[in-house]
Amino acid sequence: MFHSPRRLCSALLQRDPPGLRRLPAPGLRRPLSPPASAPRPASPRLLAAVSAASGAARSCSRTACSMGTGTSRLYSALAKTLNSSAASQHPEYLVSPDPEHLEPIDPKELLEECRAVLHTRPPRFQRDFVDLRTDCPSTHPPIRVMQWNILAQALGEGKDNFVQCPVEALKWEERKCLILEEILAYQPDILCLQEVDHYFDTFQPLLSRLGYQGTFFPKPWSPCLDVEHNNGPDGCALFFLQNRFKLVNSANIRLTAMTLKTNQVAIAQTLECKESGRQFCIAVTHLKARTGWERFRSAQGCDLLQNLQNITQGAKIPLIVCGDFNAEPTEEVYKHFASSSLNLNSAYKLLSADGQSEPPYTTWKIRTSGECRHTLDYIWYSKHALNVRSALDLLTEEQIGPNRLPSFNYPSDHLSLVCDFSFTEETDGLL
């Protein structure tokens, strides 16, 4: 039953519930993204399928509501993985099992289906990569890393109060397609996400068909659980392409502060590049939010650094750390990472004229408490072992618009960060 990848995509997508050189955004590393002014392509055949599936899903959602997505008997038969309700009952899960008896999805086909669902929305914003290469050649393809707080659906609809964002812009059946479209446009080798509350019913089944291996670690007391009709806890997720990397070691870390276990988590995995045989550690985290918790975040950061010190054998293994740190560069936790013995640098500083300044913002939103524009998201890397070859430029204020984020154009209140890394040649004999 259902051996067609196209029908699988439909079932998953449509269930209701100075001196810097600018590079064009490559989209999927094969140009799939339309120009910013072009209308979204929409296949009549796919749209007919969307309409039929949506009607069936609406009927289903009347009997099973889970924050905008109903339980689909068809999906359950296909996915052969834990659904969100089962996941919430088993917080001990670490790495999800590989799905069986399902064919891979062609990313072009998935992108086509996303655009069919999104045909009434404006097209994606155009963002360019900035060439940061020095005279350091590399004999292997770069490693593309994507960092993104995607905005938990339960929080976006139930807690965050984005007063300038229309409720229709937050509908999960469309917003998830915007998220997938952004991921497909840049085709990362490694994907680090925060505020994921649809791991088991959306991201794991779809991204696994695209060749990714995923790990999810939820917050012990996720604020999503306070929202009626939630889809389970939110947490951090880490995906990597199985054809490029082999998993050597994986650690799920519940961060501590002042010797107390906290509600914030991290995932750290040691991967081996299949092309070069080189190993590195990739970590993802999401630190405590809100003003007044600066010392708490600082303690969490110190705990994470200590864990990473052990995992990387005292910085012998190169390291990349992605996260929403909920901290401006003026905070202590930022200074701890910048001065750590792990020899880390923040990749997005390299976009500034002097290479020393962070971007002016990575999140920009309007809540009932007022407008907030902050730099909170970072990609840290071992500066002596890795080179940043390029970085995806941020959205401009004009692109973001006066109502800020999220919006009909963009699915999250945080911007995605994307960097291409290569190993420095002098570390060849290190690992």
Buried (B, 14 or more C-beta within 10 A) or exposed (E): EBEEBBBBBBBBBBBBBEEBEEBEBBBBEEEBBBEBEEEBEBBEEBBEBBEEBBEBBBEBBEEEBBBBBBBBEBBEEBBEBBBBBEBBEEEEBEBBEEBEEBEEBBBEBBBBBBBBBBBEBBBBBBBBBBBBBEEEEBEBBBBBBBBBBBBBBBBBBBEBEBBBBEEEBBBBBBBBBBBBBBBBBBBBBBBBBBBBBBBBBBBBBBBBBBBBBBBBBBBBEBBBBEBEEBBBBBBBBBBBBBEBBBBEEBBBBBBBBEEEEBBBBBBBBBBBBBEBEBBBBBBBBBBBBEEEBBEBBBBBBBBBBEBBBEBBEEBEBBBBBBBBBBBEBEBBBBBBBBEBEBBBBBBBBBBBEEEEBBBEBBBBBBBEEEEBBBBBBBBBBBBBBBBBBBBBBBBEEEEBBEBBBBBBBBBBBBBBBBBBBBBBEEBEEBB
